[in-house]
Every structure is written in C-alpha cells, then in structure tokens.
Amino acid sequence: MTLTTALALVGGLVLVALIVQGWLSTRRAGPRRPDVQPDAPERVEPGLGSAPATGDPADEPALDAAPAPPPPGTRRPARLDALIDALVPMTLESPVTGDFVLSHLPPSRRAGTKPFYVEGLDTETGDWEQPRAGHRYGELQAGVQLASRSGALNEIEYSEFVQKVQAFCEAIGAMPDFPDMLEVVARARELDGLASPLDAQLTVTLRSNHVAWSVGYLQQVAQRLGFLPGALPGRLVLPGPEAGAPPVLVLSYDSQAALADDAQMAAVRDCTLTLDVPQTEARHEPFPTWHRVTTTLADEMDATIVDDQGQPVTLHAFDAIGRELQQLYAQLEQLDLAAGSPAARRLFS
C-alpha cells in the first residue's frame, strides 16, 4: 500500500467518523422520539355518561341536549339527589309522553354555573329517569345542584332556575312547588362549607432531567401504561374501571406542542399527572395507581418528580399523602359523599 493510498484511507475514516459524530450530536440535541410511531387511538374521554368535556364548566352537552338511551353497559347520569339538589315537584293533570316533555325542555339546563335536571316517573317501570322519547310519565320533578367547585348556589342562580322551570311548567300544563329561596340558599352554603375542605386534586409535575421529549415519545410511553388520548389537545387519560366513569388519572402537557404538525419534533420538557380524588372509588386504589404511574413515568422518561413549588417529591412525602387521603375518604363517607359516588362526582365538578 502506497503512502498516498494509506493517507486517503485514513482521511476517509476520519470523514466517516465526523459524519457519525455530527449525526449523533444532532439526534441528542432533538427531543427523544418513540421507537415506532404507534397508531393513535380514537380520542375517547370517559365522563359522567355525557359527551367529552370542553374545559368550559358552562358547556356540558349532556345537560343541554335531549338524552338518548345509553348503550348497554354504560352508566346512566346520576339521578336527582335530595342531598345535593333543591327539588321541585311538578304536578301533572294526566300522564305526558317523553316526546312532549323533550319538546318543551329549556334549551339550556343551567342556572348560572349550576346544572339543573328534569326527571320523570316512568308509568311502566316506576323509575325516575331523564325523559326519553317513547315513554310516558305520571310525575315530573326538577332539581338544581346546590353546590359545585364554583361555589354555593346563590340567590341569582336560584331565581334563574325558578324562571326556567316556571316557563317549562306553563308550557306543559304542570304545577310546580318551589321551596323557599332563603332556605335553599342556606342549605347550599352549608353543603359548600362542609364539602369544600374535603375537595382534593393531587398533582405532580414530571420534569425532564436532560433531553426533552417529543410529543410522540411521551404519548408512546403513556399509552404503554394504559393512557388514551383525551378530548382536549395535550391531555391523556387513564380510563376508569367502569364504563362511563370519569378517568382515574389525567396526564397533561403543552397543548401547543400537541397541535404541532410534526409530533416527532414538537418538544416538551415537563408534564403533570393529576388524580381527582372524589371522582374514583377508594376500592379501585386510585392513589396507589397515581403513585405507581408517576414513578414509572419518571424512570422511563428520565424525569424528576416535583410539586407545585418545584421541590422534589420524596417517597416519604407520598406516604404522608396516602395517610391523609385515608382520613379524607372516611370524612367523605360520613357525609354520604363517598369518593366515586354519583353525588360526589356531581358535587366536585
């Protein structure tokens, strides 16, 4: 081998090494990408037997649209409950059809920030239910929710509810029996005062230690743990154990990155994992699931678990949260608002 050939060979090897080094440097500088781009599942976010939420508490299609018979295995929306609703009996001269009731329902079943419902007593089954076409009802009742995460029902909201129900009754020829406004508002404030201290949403942030994550990579890791795309961009949900139940966990990240044209290049450096405590029954162990998923995601994505102050969350902190949560579950049960019950899900929403 001549000296010229040897030098050319060495030069070629050096050039290849530089190309490989540059490629590796470029890859390290970009976000971590999924091994294989998975086919994205259909966006389905479980809820209280309703359409996916839009994020606006005043926008709930399930309240403003005529309810349809639920598919087999789907839980029906919670019925009116004297514990959390102000009830208004409506006396009928004779049974009415569900079609007739549905045609006269207010276009929006919401008074201020509070939802209200209309139910009928089915003449065949003897069950109270939201009116359905093809059924007949011998009695009707309406109810407005006394409290929610937006606070207690106030005088203005109750007056709006009364006006809408009064107009509905006039249209169908029913006689309403409204409870006294001062008594209703006082009950609402009392319920809100008891329930508000027991409302809990546990949230931690997963922050990348080194390389950012691509949206595709984050989705792939989460989907291996059972997460599905939510109704909103930048939101993944771990479905509840029962059909129609709210999600157990919500994983959120930058919505702008989620809307990027190239999910492999859109980078995020942190995400949050939230457990809405009142929405899932304790027997389904939502807290151990939250803890397990948090630590698993941190290990797989090389992330640090931090609280809302940016401080690392230790194993000791998780243990302390778990003990406090057991006391909270007991207090909710004492108020007949056990976590995961229909009343609790409606009240803490």
C-alpha positions in Angstrom: 0.0 0.0 0.0 1.5 3.4 -1.0 1.7 6.3 1.3 -0.9 8.2 -0.8 -3.4 5.3 -0.6 -2.9 5.0 3.2 -3.4 8.7 3.8 -6.6 8.6 1.6 -7.9 5.6 3.6 -7.2 7.4 6.9 -8.8 10.6 5.6 -11.9 8.6 4.6 -12.3 7.0 8.0 -11.9 10.4 9.7 -14.6 11.8 7.4 -17.0 9.0 8.3 -16.3 9.5 12.0 -17.1 13.2 11.7 -20.4 12.4 9.9 -21.4 9.9 12.5 -20.5 12.3 15.4 -22.5 15.1 13.8 -25.5 12.8 13.3 -25.3 11.7 17.0 -25.0 15.3 18.2 -28.0 16.3 16.1 -30.0 13.4 17.5 -29.1 14.2 21.1 -30.0 17.9 20.6 -33.5 17.0 19.4 -36.3 15.6 21.6 -36.5 11.9 22.4 -38.6 10.1 19.8 -40.7 7.0 20.0 -39.2 3.7 18.9 -42.0 3.1 16.5 -44.8 5.6 15.8 -48.0 4.0 17.2 -51.3 4.4 15.6 -53.2 6.9 17.7 -56.3 5.5 19.3 -59.6 7.3 18.8 -60.0 10.2 21.3 -62.4 9.0 24.0 -62.5 10.6 27.4 -64.8 8.9 29.9 -67.3 11.1 31.7 -70.5 11.1 33.7 -72.4 9.4 30.8 -72.0 12.5 28.7 -70.1 13.9 25.8 -66.4 14.8 26.3 -65.9 18.0 28.3 -64.6 21.1 26.5 -62.9 22.6 29.5 -65.7 25.2 30.0 -67.8 24.5 33.0 -70.8 26.2 31.3 -70.6 23.9 28.3 -72.0 20.5 29.0 -73.8 18.9 26.1 -75.3 16.2 28.3 -77.3 18.9 30.1 -78.4 20.9 27.1 -79.4 18.1 24.7 -82.1 15.6 24.8 -80.7 12.5 26.5 -80.7 9.3 24.4 -80.9 5.8 25.8 -77.5 4.7 27.0 -75.6 1.9 25.2 -75.5 -1.4 27.0 -73.0 -1.4 29.8 -72.9 2.4 30.1 -73.8 4.0 33.4 -76.7 6.5 33.2 -76.3 10.0 34.5 -76.9 10.4 38.2 -80.5 10.9 39.3 -81.6 13.9 41.3 -80.5 13.6 44.9 -82.1 15.5 47.8 -78.6 15.7 49.4 -77.1 17.9 46.8 -80.2 19.2 44.8 -83.0 21.5 45.6 -86.0 19.6 44.3 -89.2 21.0 42.7 -92.2 18.6 42.4 -94.3 19.3 39.3 -97.9 18.1 39.5 -99.5 16.9 36.2 -103.2 16.6 35.4 -102.5 13.4 33.4 -99.5 11.4 32.2 -97.4 13.0 29.4 -95.2 11.5 26.8 -91.5 11.8 26.8 -91.7 13.4 23.3 -93.9 16.1 24.7 -91.6 16.8 27.6 -88.5 16.9 25.5 -90.0 19.3 23.0 -90.6 21.9 25.8 -87.4 21.5 27.9 -85.4 24.7 28.2 -82.6 24.8 25.6 -80.0 25.3 28.4 -80.4 23.3 31.6 -78.1 25.5 33.6 -78.7 28.3 36.1 -75.6 30.4 36.3 -72.8 27.9 36.9 -75.1 25.3 38.4 -76.7 22.5 36.3 -80.3 21.5 36.8 -82.2 18.4 35.7 -85.7 17.4 34.9 -86.8 13.8 35.6 -90.0 11.9 35.0 -91.6 8.9 36.8 -92.0 6.2 34.1 -95.5 4.9 34.3 -94.4 1.3 33.3 -91.2 0.8 35.2 -91.9 3.1 38.2 -88.4 4.5 37.9 -87.3 8.1 37.9 -85.3 8.9 34.8 -84.4 11.7 32.4 -87.3 11.9 29.9 -87.0 9.7 26.8 -88.9 9.6 23.6 -91.5 6.8 23.5 -92.0 6.7 27.3 -94.9 8.0 29.4 -94.5 9.9 32.7 -97.1 10.3 35.5 -95.0 12.7 37.6 -92.2 15.2 36.9 -89.6 16.8 39.1 -86.8 19.3 38.6 -83.7 19.9 40.7 -80.9 22.4 40.7 -77.5 21.5 42.2 -76.8 23.2 45.5 -73.0 23.5 45.2 -70.1 22.7 42.9 -66.4 23.6 42.7 -67.6 27.1 41.6 -69.2 27.6 45.0 -72.6 27.5 46.5 -75.9 28.2 44.7 -76.8 31.9 45.2 -80.0 33.9 45.0 -79.5 35.0 41.4 -78.8 31.4 40.2 -81.8 30.1 42.1 -84.0 32.8 40.6 -82.9 31.9 37.1 -83.7 28.3 37.8 -87.2 29.2 39.0 -87.9 31.3 35.9 -86.8 28.5 33.6 -88.8 25.8 35.4 -91.9 28.1 35.7 -91.8 28.6 31.9 -91.4 24.9 31.3 -94.4 24.1 33.6 -96.6 26.7 31.9 -95.7 25.1 28.5 -96.7 21.5 29.6 -99.5 22.4 32.0 -97.8 21.4 35.2 -98.0 23.0 38.7 -94.5 23.5 40.4 -94.0 23.6 44.1 -90.8 25.7 44.7 -89.0 25.6 48.0 -88.3 28.9 49.7 -85.3 30.7 48.2 -83.7 31.6 51.6 -83.9 28.1 52.8 -82.4 26.7 49.6 -79.5 29.2 49.6 -78.8 28.5 53.3 -78.7 24.7 52.5 -76.4 25.4 49.6 -74.0 27.4 51.7 -74.0 24.8 54.4 -73.2 22.0 51.9 -70.5 24.0 50.3 -68.9 24.7 53.7 -68.9 21.0 54.6 -67.7 19.8 51.2 -65.1 22.3 50.1 -62.4 21.4 52.7 -62.7 17.8 51.5 -62.1 18.5 47.8 -58.7 17.2 46.7 -56.9 17.0 43.4 -53.4 15.6 43.7 -51.0 16.9 41.0 -47.3 16.3 40.5 -45.0 17.5 37.7 -42.6 15.3 35.8 -39.6 17.4 34.6 -37.0 16.1 32.2 -33.5 15.8 33.6 -31.7 16.1 30.3 -33.2 15.6 26.9 -36.6 17.0 26.0 -39.4 14.6 24.9 -41.1 14.6 21.6 -44.9 14.5 21.8 -44.9 11.2 20.1 -42.4 9.7 22.6 -44.5 11.0 25.6 -47.6 9.5 24.1 -46.0 6.2 23.4 -44.7 5.8 27.0 -48.1 6.8 28.4 -50.0 4.5 26.2 -48.0 1.5 27.4 -49.4 2.3 30.8 -53.0 2.4 29.5 -53.5 6.1 28.7 -55.7 7.1 25.9 -55.9 10.5 24.0 -58.3 12.8 25.8 -60.9 15.2 24.4 -58.6 18.2 24.5 -55.1 18.6 22.9 -52.3 17.9 25.4 -54.4 15.6 27.5 -54.1 11.9 28.0 -56.5 10.0 30.3 -56.3 6.7 32.2 -59.9 5.3 31.8 -62.0 4.5 34.9 -62.6 0.8 35.8 -66.3 1.1 34.8 -67.9 2.1 31.5 -68.9 5.8 31.6 -66.8 6.5 34.7 -64.6 9.6 34.8 -60.9 9.0 34.1 -58.8 7.9 37.1 -55.7 9.9 36.1 -55.1 12.8 33.7 -51.7 13.4 32.1 -51.4 16.9 30.7 -48.7 18.6 28.6 -48.2 21.7 26.4 -51.3 21.9 24.2 -49.5 23.9 21.6 -46.9 21.1 21.2 -49.8 18.7 20.9 -51.2 20.6 17.9 -47.8 20.8 16.1 -47.7 19.4 12.6 -44.8 17.1 13.4 -45.3 15.3 16.7 -41.8 13.9 16.4 -40.2 17.3 16.5 -42.5 19.1 18.9 -40.6 19.1 22.2 -41.9 19.2 25.8 -39.8 19.2 29.0 -42.5 18.6 31.6 -45.9 17.2 32.1 -48.4 16.9 35.0 -50.2 13.9 36.4 -53.4 14.6 38.3 -55.7 12.4 40.4 -59.1 13.9 41.1 -59.8 12.2 44.4 -63.7 12.5 44.6 -64.2 11.0 41.2 -63.0 7.4 41.8 -64.0 4.9 44.5 -61.3 4.1 47.0 -61.7 0.4 46.4 -60.2 0.8 43.0 -57.0 2.1 44.6 -56.6 5.3 42.6 -53.8 6.7 44.9 -51.5 3.6 44.5 -52.2 3.8 40.8 -51.2 7.5 40.8 -48.0 6.8 42.7 -47.1 3.8 40.6 -47.7 5.6 37.3 -45.8 8.6 38.5 -42.7 6.7 39.5 -42.8 4.5 36.3 -43.0 7.5 34.0 -40.2 9.2 35.9 -38.0 6.2 35.5 -38.8 5.6 31.8 -38.5 9.2 30.7 -35.5 10.2 33.0 -37.6 12.8 34.9 -37.7 14.3 38.3 -41.0 14.3 40.3 -41.7 17.8 41.7 -44.5 19.5 43.5 -46.2 22.8 42.5 -43.3 24.7 44.3 -40.7 22.9 42.2 -39.5 20.8 45.1 -38.7 17.1 44.6 -41.4 14.8 45.9 -39.9 12.1 48.1 -41.1 8.6 49.0 -41.8 9.9 52.5 -44.0 12.7 51.0 -46.0 10.1 49.1 -46.5 8.1 52.2 -47.8 11.2 54.1 -50.2 12.0 51.3 -51.5 8.4 51.4 -52.2 8.6 55.1 -54.0 11.9 54.8 -56.1 10.6 51.9 -57.4 7.7 54.0 -58.8 10.3 56.5 -60.4 12.3 53.7 -62.1 9.2 52.3 -63.6 8.5 55.8 -64.9 12.1 56.1 -66.5 11.9 52.7 -68.3 8.7 53.6 -69.6 10.3 56.8 -71.3 13.0 54.7 -72.7 10.3 52.3 -70.4 11.7 49.7 -68.1 8.7 49.3 -65.5 9.2 46.6 -66.7 7.8 43.3 -70.4 8.0 44.2 -72.8 9.8 41.8 -73.3 12.6 44.4 -69.6 13.2 44.9 -68.9 13.2 41.2 -71.5 15.8 40.6 -70.7 17.9 43.6 -67.0 18.0 43.0 -67.1 19.0 39.3 
